[in-house]
Amino acid sequence: MIVELPQAEEGVTNLLPCPFCGIDGPQWCDENGGDWHFIQCRNCESVTGHFYKSCEEAIVAWNTRAGEK
């Protein structure tokens, strides 16, 4: 099931634009009844490289760019 992420509120991590196509506003994708999570771009369908146990972990992965420290 694909669930649209709500607008960021105070205390909620903002998603960076897609690292491949540059579009803002990726989608939150929920797999397996909410047990595993990943972020997917609604434009080019790129996804985080792995599944994560929480939305917070998936957001951190999405926002991490190669070469950043």
KOLKOLBA-523734 format. One record per residue (C-alpha): residue in three letters; x, y, z. Coordinates in pm, whole numbers, plus 50000, padded with zeros to 5 digits. Each point is the difference from the previous one (the first is absolute). Layout:
ALAXYZ;...
***
This chain:
MET500005000050000;ILE501325034849916;VAL499165027250249;GLU500525036949925;LEU502245016950253;PRO498365029150181;GLN501535034649988;ALA502925002550239;GLU499085013350338;GLU502195011550285;GLY502154970950112;VAL499454980449677;THR502974994549773;ASN499615015549656;LEU500814978149702;LEU502625012649760;PRO499205000649626;CYS500604968149806;PRO503764995249948;PHE499394986749648;CYS497375022249837;GLY499975029350245;ILE496235001650051;ASP498665009950342;GLY497394979750178;PRO500884962950003;GLN497384975850126;TRP500064979150310;CYS499594963549917;ASP498854974950257;GLU500744963549932;ASN498794969150180;GLY497365016150217;GLY502345026250142;ASP502824976750111;TRP502515012549739;HIS500305034949855;PHE501675017749711;ILE499765033149814;GLN499145000949630;CYS500095029549759;ARG496635005549836;ASN501665012349681;CYS502814975549915;GLU499074972650250;SER503484998750159;VAL499954984350345;THR502234998250305;GLY502454971349958;HIS498594979550287;PHE496884994750207;TYR499975015650345;LYS498224991950324;SER498685035350049;CYS499115030349796;GLU502685019850184;GLU502724975749881;ALA498705001449641;ILE499975038150004;VAL503605001450127;ALA501034976149721;TRP498165020449735;ASN501615032250121;THR503524985250004;ARG502015008549689;ALA503144982549877;GLY503155018050107;GLU498345018250291;LYS501454997450347;
***
